[in-house]
Amino acid sequence: MLARRHDKGQDHLQRFQALIDAHYAEQPTVESLASRLGVTSAHLNTLCRRLAGRSALQLLHERLLLEAKRLLTYTNMTISQVSDALGFSEPAYFTRFFKRHTGDSPKAFRQRQ
């Protein structure tokens, strides 16, 4: 029974990560993604913490940051264009989000690459 519950949890986590990959640029809420999986956001958070060691929101933010770093490193898009591509309402919010999670501004990150 415990193994079956774990498998179901793994399945939810994999489906959550697939939803993140498909929709991260729309900046979905954890609640909206959880409801698409048919679970509560609290249950999804518990699964993510238990199986991935991070909250559902952290996993969503990590995917956004991965794409932001990729765009800053491999494209000539302006920071404003990267911000738009990732669904941020304004470049200043993107810059604050990026700096809070990486310690660098997008511009400083790009210059170091």
C-alpha positions in Angstrom: 0.0 0.0 0.0 2.8 2.4 0.9 4.6 1.7 -2.4 1.4 2.3 -4.3 0.9 5.7 -2.6 4.5 6.6 -3.4 4.0 5.7 -7.1 0.9 7.9 -7.2 2.9 10.7 -5.6 5.7 10.2 -8.1 3.1 10.3 -10.9 1.7 13.6 -9.5 5.2 15.1 -9.3 6.1 14.1 -12.8 2.8 15.4 -14.2 3.4 18.7 -12.2 6.8 19.0 -13.7 5.4 18.4 -17.2 2.8 21.2 -16.5 5.6 23.5 -15.4 7.6 22.8 -18.5 4.6 23.5 -20.7 3.2 26.6 -19.0 6.0 28.3 -17.0 6.0 31.4 -19.3 2.3 31.9 -18.4 3.3 32.3 -14.8 0.6 29.9 -13.5 -0.2 29.8 -9.8 0.6 26.6 -7.8 -3.2 26.5 -7.1 -4.1 26.4 -10.8 -1.6 23.7 -11.6 -2.7 21.7 -8.6 -6.3 21.8 -9.7 -5.3 20.6 -13.1 -3.7 17.6 -11.4 -6.8 17.1 -9.3 -5.1 17.7 -6.0 -5.0 20.6 -3.5 -2.1 23.0 -3.5 -1.3 21.9 0.1 -1.2 18.2 -1.0 1.0 19.2 -4.0 3.3 21.1 -1.8 3.6 18.2 0.6 4.4 15.8 -2.3 7.0 18.2 -3.8 8.7 18.7 -0.4 8.8 14.9 0.3 9.8 13.8 -3.2 11.8 16.7 -4.6 13.0 18.4 -1.4 11.5 21.7 -2.5 8.1 23.4 -2.5 5.9 23.5 -5.6 6.6 27.2 -5.9 10.4 26.7 -5.7 10.1 24.1 -8.6 8.2 26.6 -10.6 10.7 29.4 -9.9 13.6 27.1 -10.7 12.1 26.4 -14.1 11.6 30.1 -14.8 15.2 30.9 -13.7 16.6 28.1 -15.9 14.9 29.6 -18.9 15.9 33.1 -18.0 19.5 32.1 -17.7 19.3 30.2 -21.0 17.8 33.3 -22.8 20.4 35.6 -21.2 23.3 33.4 -22.2 22.3 32.2 -25.6 20.3 35.0 -27.2 20.7 38.6 -27.9 17.3 39.4 -26.5 17.1 42.5 -24.3 16.3 42.1 -20.7 12.9 43.6 -21.4 12.3 41.0 -24.2 13.4 38.2 -21.8 11.0 39.5 -19.2 8.2 39.6 -21.7 9.0 36.1 -23.0 8.8 34.7 -19.4 5.5 36.4 -18.7 6.6 39.1 -16.3 4.4 42.1 -16.2 7.4 44.5 -16.3 11.2 44.2 -16.6 11.7 45.7 -13.1 9.8 42.9 -11.6 11.8 40.3 -13.6 15.0 42.0 -12.5 14.0 41.8 -8.8 12.9 38.2 -9.2 16.1 37.2 -10.9 18.4 39.1 -8.4 16.5 37.7 -5.4 17.1 34.1 -6.6 20.6 34.3 -8.1 22.2 37.2 -6.3 23.0 38.9 -9.7 21.0 41.3 -11.8 20.2 39.9 -15.3 22.7 42.4 -16.8 25.5 41.3 -14.4 24.7 37.6 -15.0 24.9 38.1 -18.8 28.2 40.0 -18.6 29.7 37.2 -16.6 28.7 34.6 -19.2 
